[in-house]
Amino acid sequence: MKAYLLYKDQDFDQGQSLPPNAQGLTQDLELSTLFQAMAQSDKYTFNIVEKVILARTQDVDTIHYRQDILKDCLKNPAVVREIYQIPIESIERRQRHWMGIFGSYPTIILSGAVELMGLFVSLLHRLKQIADEHAGQFESQGFRRFFAMIQKELDDDYFASVQAHLARLRFDDGVLISAELGKGNEGKNYVLRKAPDKPHWLRRVFTHQPVSYTFSIHPRDESGARALEDLRNRGINLVANALAQSTDHVDSFLKLLRAELAFYIGCLNLSEQLSQQGSAVSFPTPAGLEERRLAFAGLYDVCLALTMKQSVVGNEVKADGKALFIITGANQGGKSTALRSIGLAQMMMQAGMFVPANSFSANVCSGIFTHYKRKEDASMESGKLDEELSRMSEIVNHLKPNAMMLFNESFAATNEREGSEIARQITRALLESRVKVFFVTHQYDFAHGFYAQKMDDALFLRAGRQTGGGRNFKLTEGEPLQTSYGEDLYHNVFPAPAV
């Protein structure tokens, strides 16, 4: 049995490693805030959503597949949570009871496997009941296929057959084993036999019985008891291993079901929090890897909204066909927040989630990379610019065509002329390699140099500044200006004395 709730034709790999740039992405985009909101203090859910979001997919069909499943989850949250509790209960009940399936003797293995399979059967029966009652409420390909599989594989005949086998494998009437005599009258070819059905007592009384011979072990004959137990273990060895493998199969299915549903449970948790604080979400429209698409309305920084526990200002941009985005403008005007909102939405879209916006469409990217300015580190052996260039070199080692690169105040650790030239050469090289570039900067020489080229595939955005120096935290299209309005910040910190 397979769940197939994250991919159409493959299982989710719980052991996959995080991408090499995971730490930088998590730090720069403040992903831990998003993961914690989705996990709700559950470490397992945190681990799963972290892997799914950071790994993301480039396949547009897979994104649509997950979106449809998530829409079903949002329409039927109680049913999905009920299904999720089944593998959770399996783990909890296993932990409460010692299971001999992990022993080394066939008798112990069989006893533990019978007990464990009995537990699994009760849980699978609940899963079948949920499928029978609620399958009609789900519309996605993923859930319809999942419920159809459950109803087909776990029919009444299956449960009756399993219960009958488990009852027989408890060997309440002893074990029937056949064997052959080998060299030195040693037993060989031990075979476990099905015990014959007990005849009616009248038949037992009046029917001639074949000759049989029996012997009994003295209660104090320890050697005899061990020899008899050894015969029993040889006889049931194969069936013990077979049942243990069956329990492993069911256990693997439940664990995988938990892993794949954990991602959607995280999405439900996030949706509920954003809904409570009045923050809008929508399902994005992904485009192919080779396209250049980006358009959104009401896009906001979901991590900022979660931290402030209220809705925050969103932005609107129409930039299909653009490959370079340079964002300039006033200090504390929302440039870094807007950049982070774009990166977060891209990652959420490629994970198959909803995004924090009224609408959002973009092409998928082969990778998402960030290069943000870092705080001064007193332990560094070289200068800050060296550290920035070294970090950029490491990113280049993993960049591929059609990736997304987010710069935030990069290469500003030297004078503007040198910093602008470094940024310009790196940006040109990235554009030539078909990398989509977003650059937040105060370097006028760098920003205006690209603006003067009148590039068709470049968009220049500016953080808003109201009359009198106020900030509206909105991005608008506009030519880069020489001032970043640092004077506004000065007057905020050092207000003029009252007259």
C-alpha positions in Angstrom: 0.0 0.0 0.0 1.2 3.5 -0.9 0.0 6.9 0.1 1.3 9.0 -2.8 0.2 12.3 -1.3 3.3 14.3 -2.1 4.2 12.8 -5.5 2.1 11.0 -8.1 4.4 8.0 -8.5 6.9 8.0 -5.7 7.2 8.0 -1.9 8.5 10.9 0.1 12.1 10.3 1.1 12.2 11.1 4.8 16.0 10.6 4.9 16.8 13.1 2.3 19.5 15.7 3.2 18.8 19.4 3.2 20.2 21.4 0.2 23.7 23.0 0.7 22.3 26.5 1.0 19.6 25.5 3.5 21.3 27.4 6.4 21.7 30.6 4.4 18.1 30.5 3.2 16.7 29.8 6.7 18.7 32.7 8.2 18.0 35.3 5.4 14.3 34.5 4.8 13.6 33.8 8.5 12.2 30.4 7.6 12.3 29.1 11.2 9.4 31.4 12.0 7.4 29.8 9.2 8.4 26.3 10.2 7.5 26.9 13.8 4.1 28.3 12.9 3.4 25.2 10.8 4.7 22.7 13.4 3.0 24.2 16.4 5.8 22.9 18.7 5.8 19.4 17.2 9.3 18.5 16.3 8.3 15.8 13.8 6.1 18.2 11.8 8.9 20.8 11.9 11.3 18.3 10.4 9.0 17.3 7.6 7.9 20.8 6.6 11.5 21.9 6.7 12.5 19.2 4.2 9.6 19.6 1.9 9.9 23.4 1.6 13.6 23.6 1.4 13.8 20.7 -1.1 10.9 22.2 -3.2 10.1 20.8 -6.6 10.6 22.1 -10.1 7.8 20.0 -11.6 4.7 22.1 -12.3 2.5 19.0 -12.4 3.6 18.0 -8.9 2.9 21.6 -7.7 -0.7 21.4 -9.0 -1.0 17.8 -7.6 -0.1 19.1 -4.1 -2.3 22.2 -4.4 -5.4 20.1 -5.2 -4.7 17.8 -2.2 -4.2 20.9 0.0 -7.5 22.4 -1.2 -9.2 19.2 -0.1 -7.4 19.4 3.3 -8.6 23.0 3.7 -12.2 21.9 2.9 -12.1 18.8 5.2 -9.6 19.7 8.0 -11.4 17.5 10.6 -11.3 14.4 8.4 -7.6 14.9 7.5 -6.6 15.4 11.2 -8.6 12.2 12.0 -6.6 10.2 9.4 -3.4 11.7 10.7 -4.1 10.5 14.2 -4.1 6.9 13.1 -0.3 6.6 12.5 0.2 8.7 15.6 -1.8 6.3 17.7 0.1 3.4 16.2 3.4 4.8 17.4 2.0 5.7 20.9 0.5 2.3 21.4 3.6 0.5 20.3 5.6 2.5 22.8 3.3 1.6 25.6 3.6 -2.2 25.0 6.7 -4.3 24.7 6.7 -6.0 21.3 8.5 -9.3 21.0 8.8 -8.8 17.3 12.3 -7.5 18.0 13.4 -10.7 19.8 15.7 -13.4 18.5 13.7 -16.5 19.0 10.9 -17.5 16.5 8.4 -18.1 19.3 9.0 -14.5 20.7 9.0 -13.0 17.2 5.7 -14.7 16.3 4.0 -13.7 19.5 5.1 -10.1 19.1 4.1 -10.0 15.4 0.6 -11.4 16.2 0.1 -8.7 18.9 1.4 -6.0 16.6 -0.6 -7.1 13.6 -3.7 -7.2 15.8 -3.1 -3.5 16.7 -2.6 -2.6 13.1 -5.8 -4.3 12.0 -7.8 -2.2 14.4 -6.2 1.0 13.1 -6.6 -0.1 9.4 -10.2 -0.8 10.1 -10.7 2.7 11.3 -9.0 4.0 8.2 -11.3 2.0 6.1 -14.4 3.4 7.9 -13.1 6.9 7.3 -12.7 6.1 3.6 -16.2 4.7 3.3 -17.8 7.7 5.1 -15.9 10.6 3.6 -14.3 9.6 0.3 -17.0 11.4 -1.6 -16.1 14.8 0.0 -12.6 14.8 -1.6 -12.0 15.9 -5.2 -8.2 15.8 -5.7 -6.5 13.0 -7.7 -4.3 12.2 -4.8 -7.0 11.7 -2.2 -9.4 9.9 -4.5 -6.7 7.5 -5.5 -5.7 7.1 -1.8 -9.3 6.3 -0.7 -9.8 4.0 -3.6 -6.7 2.0 -2.7 -7.9 1.8 0.9 -11.3 0.5 -0.1 -9.9 -2.0 -2.5 -7.0 -3.4 -0.4 -8.9 -3.3 3.0 -12.2 -4.9 2.1 -14.2 -7.2 4.4 -12.5 -10.4 3.0 -9.1 -8.9 3.9 -10.1 -8.3 7.6 -11.8 -11.7 7.9 -8.7 -13.5 6.5 -6.3 -11.6 8.7 -8.3 -12.2 11.8 -8.6 -15.9 11.0 -4.8 -16.2 10.5 -4.0 -14.4 13.7 -6.4 -16.6 15.7 -4.7 -19.7 14.2 -1.2 -18.3 14.8 -1.8 -18.0 18.5 -1.7 -21.8 18.7 -4.1 -22.1 21.5 -4.3 -25.9 20.8 -0.6 -26.4 20.4 1.6 -26.6 17.3 1.4 -29.3 14.6 4.7 -29.9 12.9 5.9 -32.6 10.5 9.5 -33.6 9.9 11.6 -36.1 8.2 14.4 -38.2 9.6 17.9 -37.5 8.3 21.3 -38.9 9.1 21.6 -40.4 12.5 17.8 -40.0 12.9 18.2 -36.3 13.1 15.1 -34.3 12.2 15.1 -32.3 9.0 12.6 -30.5 6.7 10.4 -29.2 9.5 7.1 -28.0 8.3 4.4 -26.2 10.2 1.0 -27.8 9.5 -2.5 -26.5 9.7 -4.3 -28.1 12.6 -7.3 -30.1 11.5 -10.7 -28.9 12.4 -12.1 -30.5 15.6 -14.9 -33.1 14.7 -18.1 -33.2 16.5 -17.9 -35.2 19.8 -20.1 -37.9 18.5 -17.8 -38.5 15.5 -14.9 -38.6 17.9 -16.6 -41.3 20.0 -17.9 -43.5 17.2 -15.2 -43.1 14.5 -12.2 -45.4 14.5 -9.1 -43.3 15.2 -5.6 -44.1 13.7 -2.9 -45.4 15.9 -0.9 -42.6 17.5 1.9 -42.4 20.0 2.5 -39.7 22.6 5.0 -38.9 25.2 5.1 -36.3 27.9 8.0 -34.2 29.3 8.5 -34.4 33.0 7.9 -31.0 34.6 11.4 -31.0 36.0 13.1 -32.2 32.8 14.7 -28.9 31.7 16.8 -30.5 28.9 13.7 -32.1 27.5 11.8 -28.9 27.6 14.6 -27.0 25.8 14.7 -29.7 23.1 10.9 -29.5 22.7 11.1 -25.7 22.5 13.8 -26.0 19.9 11.5 -28.2 17.8 8.7 -25.7 18.1 11.0 -22.8 17.0 12.2 -24.8 14.0 8.6 -25.5 13.0 7.3 -21.9 13.3 10.5 -20.1 12.1 9.2 -19.4 8.5 5.8 -18.3 9.5 7.2 -16.1 12.3 9.5 -14.4 9.7 6.6 -14.1 7.2 4.3 -12.4 9.7 7.1 -10.1 10.9 7.6 -9.0 7.3 3.9 -8.3 7.0 3.9 -6.2 10.1 6.9 -4.3 8.8 5.0 -3.6 5.5 2.0 -2.2 7.4 4.2 -0.3 9.8 6.1 1.3 6.8 2.8 2.3 5.2 1.6 4.0 8.4 4.9 5.8 9.0 4.9 7.1 5.4 1.3 8.2 5.7 2.3 10.2 8.8 5.2 11.8 7.0 3.3 12.8 4.0 0.2 14.1 5.9 2.5 16.0 8.3 3.2 18.5 5.6 -0.5 19.1 5.0 -1.2 19.3 8.7 1.5 22.0 8.9 -0.3 23.9 6.1 -3.6 23.6 8.0 -1.9 25.0 11.1 -0.5 27.9 9.1 -3.8 28.6 7.3 -5.7 28.8 10.6 -3.2 31.3 12.1 -3.2 33.6 9.1 -7.0 33.4 8.9 -7.4 34.4 12.6 -5.3 37.5 12.1 -7.0 38.5 8.8 -4.1 37.8 6.5 -5.1 36.7 3.0 -3.7 33.6 1.2 -4.2 32.3 -2.4 -3.0 29.5 -4.5 -0.3 30.6 -7.0 -0.1 29.9 -10.7 3.3 28.3 -11.5 4.9 28.5 -14.9 7.6 26.4 -16.6 11.3 26.6 -15.7 12.3 28.3 -19.0 9.7 31.1 -18.7 10.2 34.5 -17.1 7.0 35.1 -15.1 6.4 37.2 -12.1 3.1 39.0 -11.1 1.5 39.4 -7.7 -1.0 41.5 -5.8 -1.1 42.0 -2.1 2.1 40.0 -1.5 3.3 40.3 2.1 6.0 38.9 4.3 4.4 35.9 6.0 7.0 35.7 8.7 6.6 39.4 9.6 2.8 38.8 9.8 3.3 35.8 12.0 5.7 37.7 14.3 3.5 40.7 14.6 0.3 38.6 14.8 -1.5 40.9 12.4 -1.9 41.6 8.7 0.9 43.7 7.1 1.2 45.8 4.0 1.5 44.0 0.7 2.9 44.9 -2.7 1.8 44.7 -6.3 4.1 44.0 -9.2 3.5 43.0 -12.9 6.9 41.9 -14.3 6.4 39.1 -16.8 9.4 38.8 -19.1 11.8 40.4 -16.5 15.0 38.9 -15.3 16.6 41.7 -13.3 14.9 43.5 -10.4 16.7 46.4 -8.7 15.0 47.8 -5.6 16.2 51.1 -4.2 14.7 53.9 -2.0 14.2 55.2 1.4 15.8 53.6 4.5 13.3 51.5 6.5 10.9 51.7 3.6 10.2 48.0 3.3 12.8 47.0 0.7 14.3 44.0 2.6 10.8 43.0 3.7 9.6 43.0 0.1 12.6 41.0 -1.0 12.0 38.4 1.7 8.3 38.2 0.8 9.2 37.3 -2.8 11.7 34.6 -1.7 9.2 33.1 0.7 6.4 33.1 -1.8 8.6 31.4 -4.4 9.6 28.7 -1.9 6.0 28.1 -0.7 4.7 27.9 -4.3 7.4 25.3 -5.3 6.5 23.3 -2.2 2.9 23.1 -3.4 1.5 25.5 -0.8 -0.7 28.6 -0.9 1.2 31.9 -0.8 0.7 35.0 1.3 -0.9 37.2 -1.4 -4.2 38.0 -3.1 -2.7 36.6 -6.3 0.7 35.3 -7.3 2.2 33.8 -10.5 5.8 33.0 -11.2 8.0 30.6 -13.1 9.6 27.8 -11.1 13.3 28.1 -10.4 16.0 25.5 -10.4 17.2 26.9 -7.1 16.7 29.8 -4.7 19.8 31.5 -3.3 20.3 34.5 -0.9 23.3 36.7 -0.4 22.5 39.1 2.5 24.8 41.4 4.4 26.0 39.9 7.6 26.8 41.5 10.9 30.4 42.2 11.7 32.2 39.2 13.1 35.1 40.0 15.4 36.5 36.5 14.9 36.9 36.9 11.2 40.5 36.7 10.0 39.8 38.7 6.9 37.8 41.7 6.0 34.0 41.8 5.6 34.3 42.2 1.8 36.4 39.1 1.6 33.7 37.2 3.5 31.0 38.4 1.1 33.1 37.4 -1.9 33.9 34.0 -0.4 30.2 33.4 0.3 29.3 34.4 -3.3 31.9 32.0 -4.6 30.3 29.2 -2.6 26.9 30.1 -4.0 28.2 30.1 -7.6 29.4 26.5 -7.1 25.7 25.4 -6.8 24.0 27.8 -9.2 22.3 26.5 -12.3 20.5 28.2 -15.2 17.0 29.4 -14.3 17.8 29.9 -10.6 16.7 32.8 -8.5 19.3 35.0 -6.7 18.3 37.5 -3.9 20.9 40.1 -2.9 20.3 42.4 0.1 22.8 45.3 0.4 25.6 43.0 -0.9 29.1 44.3 -1.6 28.6 47.5 0.3 31.6 46.8 2.7 33.9 48.9 0.4 33.6 52.3 -1.2 30.7 52.8 -3.6 32.7 52.8 -6.8 34.4 49.5 -6.0 31.3 48.0 -4.5 29.2 49.0 -7.5 31.7 47.6 -10.0 31.8 44.2 -8.1 28.0 44.1 -8.0 27.7 45.0 -11.6 30.0 42.4 -12.9 28.4 39.6 -10.8 24.9 40.7 -11.9 25.9 40.6 -15.5 27.4 37.2 -15.2 24.3 35.9 -13.5 22.0 37.3 -16.2 24.1 35.8 -18.9 23.7 32.4 -17.2 19.9 32.8 -17.1 19.6 33.5 -13.4 16.8 35.7 -12.2 18.3 38.5 -10.1 16.7 40.6 -7.3 19.0 43.3 -5.8 18.2 45.6 -2.9 20.8 48.3 -2.8 21.8 51.8 -1.8 24.6 52.0 -4.4 23.4 54.6 -6.8 26.2 54.0 -9.3 25.3 50.4 -9.6 21.5 50.9 -9.8 21.6 53.9 -12.2 24.2 52.2 -14.4 21.7 49.5 -15.2 18.8 51.9 -15.5 20.7 54.0 -18.1 21.0 50.9 -20.3 17.2 50.9 -20.8 17.1 47.1 -20.6 13.8 45.5 -21.7 14.1 42.7 -19.1 14.9 44.9 -16.1 12.5 46.4 -13.6 13.4 49.2 -11.2 11.4 49.5 -8.0 11.6 52.1 -5.3 10.5 52.0 -1.7 7.8 54.6 -1.1 8.3 57.8 0.8 5.4 60.1 1.8 5.5 63.8 2.0 7.2 64.7 5.2 9.3 61.6 5.3 6.7 59.0 6.3 6.9 55.4 5.0 4.1 53.5 3.3 6.2 50.4 2.8 5.0 50.1 -0.8 7.2 49.4 -3.8 6.5 51.5 -7.0 8.3 51.5 -10.3 10.8 54.3 -10.5 14.2 55.5 -11.4 16.9 55.0 -8.8 17.6 58.3 -6.9 20.9 59.4 -5.5 19.5 59.9 -2.0 18.3 57.1 0.4 16.7 59.8 2.6 19.1 59.1 5.5 18.1 62.6 6.7 14.6 61.2 7.5 16.2 58.6 9.7 18.4 61.2 11.4 15.4 63.3 12.3 13.5 60.3 13.6 16.4 59.4 15.9 17.3 63.0 16.8 14.0 65.0 16.7 14.3 68.7 16.6 13.7 70.4 20.0 10.3 71.9 20.6 10.2 75.7 20.1 
